[in-house]
Amino acid sequence: MKNDVLRIENLNKVFETPEGPVHAVRDVSLEVEGDEFFSLLGPSGCGKTTTLRMIAGLETVTSGTIEFKGRDLTRLPSAERNLGMVFQSYALFPHMTVFDNAAYGLRLRRVPASKVRERVMELLEALGLSGLHGRYPSDLSGGQQQRVSIARALAYDPDMFLLDEPLANLDAKLRVQMREEIRRIQKDLGVLAVYVTHDQEEAMSVSDRLGVFRLGRLMQVGVPQDIYRQPTSLFVADFIGKINFFPATITSQDASGGKVSLRSGQELVVGRFVPLDPAEREEFGIETRDVLAVRPEHVVMRPHDAEGANGPLGVVRRELFLGSIVRYFVDCEDATRTVVVESAQPPEGVHEGDRVRLTTRPEHALCFRG
């Protein structure tokens, strides 16, 4: 059994409120290894930040265990966990210079002044903050302040690097730059990182693996490609990227795939089947027993009267040119909502207002089976 593993088992957190107990985290179990960059992803209020705060020792654990490098952290005070944490708000001391903010943790640990200076200046240079060590937080941009908070978190060589929505206060372009910088630093230092975000693109781009949360539960864990291509629930399929749902009924199925019939009677060949939770069927308004799911980039549009065209009928209501792709919005009675289609090249003979046929390849069609 590896010893450099963050191991969480049956983690629960219940908050007592005037309205009664609130179960914020429910039976979460996962393992994160070595220098892995692991993201906790989900919508607001799903339990991801509460889970991170329990790992950090900033929230008490109602039940379950947290273990890292063979140590039980569950009841250990935060100060004894040797963790570096970066907050959304930066949490810098406004009366301290950049250098003093970054050196704070080292000085608390009574590291000799010469080593403090060497370590802090090394980190500031690595983070693009050379020459700014004498400035105060109020003299820095948002991106620079976040870099200082990262330097402070990493200065004392923590065993684990925890980040709670660290880029939420930055503009879009700077977020992209900073997320790449954070991953580079984390990999260079070889420290395990747990990163909380609600931004799917952010999580997909920086994570070695990620866990998707919903209502306090960990819905799915995997590498970004598998989470996107092989979702195990309607929620994960819908939350990660864009997807189209078509209520359906399975008409045939074997080891290699099968066929489904849509509301209009149109049949499509399906390559994969996944069990469907009845509660999700009701929540997503699926009136049939099964539901077909197809990503926008895997939907193919053809003029409705093209030779050999088959598949559900739709009407193109909007065409958006977005540079690298063209995005279409198609009204289709066979779908639960407006169908989104994305294509690198505009389909020949298809324009706004046209009637079209929608189809997909079997390997791109996923059926949630009720």
C-alpha positions in Angstrom: 0.0 0.0 0.0 1.4 3.4 -1.0 2.2 5.8 1.9 2.1 9.1 0.0 -1.7 8.8 -0.5 -4.5 11.1 0.6 -7.2 8.6 1.6 -10.7 9.7 2.5 -13.2 7.2 3.7 -17.0 7.7 4.3 -16.5 11.4 5.0 -19.6 13.2 6.3 -20.3 16.7 7.5 -23.6 17.7 9.1 -24.3 21.4 10.1 -26.8 22.1 12.8 -29.0 25.0 11.8 -32.2 26.5 13.3 -34.2 24.8 10.6 -32.6 21.4 11.4 -29.5 19.4 10.4 -28.0 20.0 6.9 -26.0 17.1 5.5 -23.4 19.0 3.5 -21.1 16.1 2.6 -22.4 12.5 2.3 -20.3 9.4 2.5 -17.4 10.7 0.3 -14.6 8.3 -0.3 -11.6 8.9 -2.6 -7.8 8.5 -2.9 -5.3 11.0 -4.3 -1.7 9.9 -4.9 1.7 11.4 -5.0 2.1 14.5 -7.1 -1.4 14.3 -8.5 -3.4 17.4 -9.3 -6.9 16.5 -8.2 -9.9 18.8 -8.6 -13.2 18.8 -6.7 -15.8 20.1 -9.2 -19.4 21.0 -8.8 -22.0 23.7 -8.6 -22.3 26.1 -5.6 -23.4 24.4 -2.4 -22.5 20.9 -3.6 -20.0 20.2 -0.7 -16.7 20.5 -2.5 -15.4 23.4 -0.4 -16.6 21.8 2.8 -14.7 18.7 1.9 -11.5 20.7 1.2 -11.9 22.5 4.5 -12.2 19.2 6.4 -9.0 18.1 4.7 -7.4 21.3 5.8 -8.7 21.0 9.4 -10.8 24.2 9.1 -14.0 22.2 9.5 -14.6 19.4 12.0 -15.5 16.0 10.6 -18.9 14.6 11.6 -17.9 11.0 10.7 -15.4 9.3 8.5 -11.6 9.5 8.2 -8.9 11.5 6.5 -5.5 9.9 6.2 -2.3 11.2 4.5 1.1 9.7 4.4 0.0 7.1 7.0 -1.1 9.7 9.4 -4.7 10.1 10.6 -5.6 13.8 10.1 -9.2 13.5 11.0 -9.0 15.1 14.4 -5.5 16.7 14.0 -5.4 20.5 14.4 -4.9 22.4 11.1 -1.5 23.8 12.3 -0.1 20.3 12.6 -1.0 19.1 9.1 1.7 20.9 7.2 -0.6 22.0 4.4 -0.4 25.0 2.2 -3.7 26.6 1.4 -4.7 29.3 -1.1 -8.0 31.1 -0.7 -10.3 32.8 -3.2 -9.9 36.1 -1.3 -6.0 35.9 -1.2 -6.1 36.6 2.5 -2.9 38.7 2.4 -1.8 40.9 5.3 -2.3 44.5 4.0 0.3 45.9 6.4 3.0 43.5 5.3 5.2 43.7 2.2 5.2 41.0 -0.5 8.3 39.5 1.1 6.9 39.5 4.6 3.6 37.9 3.4 5.4 35.1 1.6 7.8 34.6 4.6 5.0 34.5 7.2 4.8 30.7 7.5 8.5 30.2 7.6 8.9 32.7 10.4 6.2 31.1 12.4 8.3 27.9 12.1 11.4 29.8 13.4 13.4 29.1 10.2 16.7 31.0 10.2 16.5 34.4 8.5 19.1 33.5 5.8 17.1 30.5 4.8 13.9 32.5 4.8 15.3 35.1 2.4 16.7 32.4 0.1 13.5 30.4 -0.1 11.2 33.5 -0.5 13.3 35.1 -3.1 13.5 31.8 -5.0 9.7 31.5 -5.0 9.0 35.1 -5.9 11.3 34.7 -8.9 9.6 31.5 -10.0 6.2 33.2 -9.7 7.2 36.2 -11.8 7.3 38.6 -8.8 11.0 39.5 -8.9 11.5 43.1 -7.9 8.1 43.3 -6.1 9.2 42.0 -2.7 9.1 45.5 -1.1 5.6 46.4 -2.3 2.4 46.1 -0.3 -0.7 44.1 -1.5 -2.6 47.4 -2.3 0.1 48.1 -4.9 -0.4 44.9 -6.8 -2.8 43.6 -9.4 -5.2 40.8 -8.6 -3.0 38.3 -10.4 0.1 39.5 -8.5 -1.8 39.2 -5.2 -2.8 35.7 -6.0 0.8 34.8 -6.8 1.9 36.1 -3.4 -0.7 34.0 -1.7 0.7 30.9 -3.7 4.2 31.8 -2.6 3.1 32.0 1.0 1.4 28.6 0.8 4.4 26.9 -0.8 7.2 28.6 1.1 7.5 26.0 3.9 7.4 23.0 1.6 4.0 21.7 2.5 3.0 18.1 2.2 -0.1 19.0 0.4 -1.3 22.1 -1.6 -5.0 23.0 -1.2 -6.7 25.7 -3.4 -10.2 26.9 -2.9 -11.6 28.7 -6.0 -8.2 30.6 -6.3 -8.9 32.2 -9.6 -12.5 33.3 -9.1 -11.7 37.0 -8.7 -9.5 37.2 -11.8 -10.6 38.2 -15.3 -11.0 35.5 -17.9 -7.6 35.9 -19.7 -5.7 36.0 -16.4 -7.5 33.0 -15.1 -6.3 30.9 -18.1 -2.7 32.2 -17.5 -2.8 31.6 -13.8 -4.3 28.1 -13.9 -1.4 27.0 -16.2 1.1 28.6 -13.9 -0.4 26.9 -10.8 -0.2 23.5 -12.5 3.4 24.1 -13.6 4.5 25.1 -10.1 2.7 22.1 -8.6 4.4 19.7 -11.0 7.8 21.3 -10.6 7.6 20.9 -6.8 6.0 17.4 -7.0 3.5 18.2 -4.3 0.0 16.7 -4.1 -2.7 19.3 -4.9 -6.4 19.4 -4.3 -8.2 22.2 -6.2 -11.8 23.3 -5.7 -13.6 25.0 -8.6 -17.1 25.3 -10.2 -15.5 26.0 -13.6 -15.7 22.9 -15.8 -13.1 24.1 -18.3 -10.7 25.1 -15.6 -11.0 21.7 -13.9 -10.7 19.7 -17.2 -7.6 21.7 -18.3 -5.5 21.4 -15.2 -6.5 18.2 -13.5 -4.9 14.8 -13.7 -8.2 13.5 -12.2 -11.3 15.1 -10.9 -14.3 14.3 -8.8 -17.7 15.7 -9.6 -19.9 16.6 -6.6 -23.6 17.1 -6.3 -25.7 17.7 -3.2 -22.9 16.6 -1.0 -22.2 13.3 -2.9 -19.3 12.4 -5.1 -21.0 11.4 -8.3 -18.0 10.3 -10.4 -14.2 10.2 -10.2 -11.9 9.9 -13.2 -9.5 11.5 -15.7 -11.1 14.4 -17.5 -11.5 12.5 -20.8 -13.4 9.7 -19.2 -15.6 12.0 -17.2 -16.5 13.9 -20.5 -16.9 10.9 -22.7 -18.2 8.3 -20.3 -20.5 10.0 -17.8 -22.2 7.7 -15.4 -25.3 9.9 -14.7 -27.5 12.5 -16.4 -26.2 15.1 -13.9 -22.5 14.5 -14.8 -23.3 14.3 -18.5 -25.2 17.6 -18.3 -22.8 19.4 -16.0 -19.6 18.7 -17.8 -19.7 20.5 -21.1 -22.8 20.5 -23.3 -25.0 17.6 -24.2 -28.3 16.8 -25.9 -30.9 14.5 -24.4 -33.5 12.6 -26.5 -36.1 10.5 -24.6 -36.0 7.0 -26.1 -37.0 3.4 -25.8 -34.6 0.6 -26.4 -35.8 -1.7 -29.2 -32.8 -4.0 -29.3 -29.5 -4.6 -27.4 -26.6 -6.9 -27.4 -22.9 -6.9 -26.4 -21.9 -4.6 -29.3 -24.7 -2.0 -28.9 -28.3 -1.7 -29.9 -31.1 0.5 -31.2 -33.4 3.0 -29.7 -36.6 4.5 -30.9 -37.3 8.2 -30.3 -40.7 9.8 -29.7 -41.2 10.4 -33.4 -40.5 6.7 -34.1 -37.1 7.4 -35.7 -34.5 4.8 -34.8 -30.9 5.4 -34.0 -28.0 2.9 -33.5 -26.4 3.2 -30.1 -22.9 2.0 -29.1 -23.0 2.2 -25.3 -25.5 1.8 -22.5 -25.4 3.1 -18.9 -27.9 2.5 -16.0 -30.3 5.4 -15.4 -31.3 6.4 -11.9 -35.1 6.7 -11.8 -34.8 9.8 -9.7 -32.7 11.5 -12.4 -35.3 10.5 -15.1 -38.0 12.4 -13.2 -35.7 15.3 -12.4 -34.7 15.8 -16.0 -38.3 15.4 -17.3 -37.7 12.2 -19.2 -41.1 10.7 -19.8 -39.7 7.5 -21.5 -37.9 4.7 -19.8 -34.6 5.5 -21.5 -32.8 8.5 -22.8 -30.2 9.0 -25.6 -27.3 11.4 -24.9 -25.1 13.0 -27.6 -22.5 15.7 -27.4 -22.9 18.7 -29.7 -19.7 17.9 -31.7 -21.1 14.5 -32.4 -24.4 15.6 -33.9 -24.4 15.6 -37.7 -26.9 17.8 -39.6 -28.0 17.2 -43.2 -30.8 18.8 -45.3 -34.0 17.0 -44.5 -34.5 16.0 -48.1 -30.9 14.9 -48.8 -30.6 11.5 -50.3 -30.2 8.8 -47.6 -30.9 11.3 -44.8 -32.4 9.8 -41.7 -32.7 10.7 -38.0 -35.0 13.1 -36.1 -36.2 16.2 -37.8 -35.4 19.7 -36.6 -35.4 23.4 -37.7 -32.2 25.5 -37.4 -33.2 28.5 -35.4 -29.8 30.1 -34.9 -26.3 29.9 -36.4 -23.3 31.3 -34.4 -19.8 31.7 -36.0 -17.4 31.4 -33.1 -14.1 31.2 -35.0 -12.9 27.7 -34.5 -16.4 26.3 -34.6 -19.9 27.1 -35.8 -22.6 26.5 -33.2 -26.2 25.8 -34.2 -29.4 25.8 -32.2 -32.0 23.4 -33.5 -35.6 23.0 -32.5 -36.4 19.3 -32.4 -39.5 17.6 -31.0 -37.6 14.5 -30.2 -35.3 16.3 -27.8 -35.9 17.5 -24.2 -34.7 21.0 -25.1 -33.1 23.0 -28.0 -30.5 20.8 -29.6 -26.9 22.3 -29.8 -24.8 21.2 -32.7 -21.1 22.2 -33.1 -19.1 21.8 -36.3 -15.7 22.8 -37.4 -17.1 23.6 -40.9 -20.7 24.7 -41.7 -22.7 21.7 -43.1 -23.2 22.1 -46.8 -26.7 23.3 -47.7 -27.8 24.1 -44.1 -28.8 27.6 -43.1 -30.9 29.3 -40.5 -34.6 28.4 -40.9 -33.9 25.2 -42.8 -35.4 21.8 -41.9 -32.6 19.3 -41.1 -32.1 15.7 -40.1 -30.0 15.0 -37.0 -27.9 11.9 -36.7 -24.8 10.5 -35.0 -22.3 7.7 -35.2 -23.1 4.7 -32.9 -19.8 5.1 -31.0 -20.8 8.6 -30.1 -24.3 7.7 -28.9 -24.8 6.9 -25.2 -28.1 5.5 -23.9 -29.0 5.8 -20.2 -31.0 2.7 -19.7 -33.9 2.7 -17.2 
